[in-house]
Amino acid sequence: MNQPIMLTENAWFDEENNTIVLTFDRISIAFLVEEFMDFYDEIEAVNNKLLSNPNFFLAEFTEKGSKKRILIRKTDESDDEYNN
């Protein structure tokens, strides 16, 4: 039995089962390689739609030496709970 190959901090490839395993926080998802590509295409399409949506903006920052990016939904200042 071979150990899975670490692809990134949150992803492994299991050659024996031909699967990609993704982990985020306490969630792990396993995909057959063929399924992973379909999943990737769907996630990429959602990401592109959100990035092109004028109601969202991309924030970038560094945390513990790692570059992070998050999508933030724009809010109307009149709706801001801190401005009331």
Secondary structure, 3 states (H helix, E strand, C coil): CCCCEEEECCEEEECCCCEEEEEECCEEEEEEHHHHHHHHHHHHHHHHHHHHCCCEEEEEEEECCEEEEEEEECCCHHHCHHHC
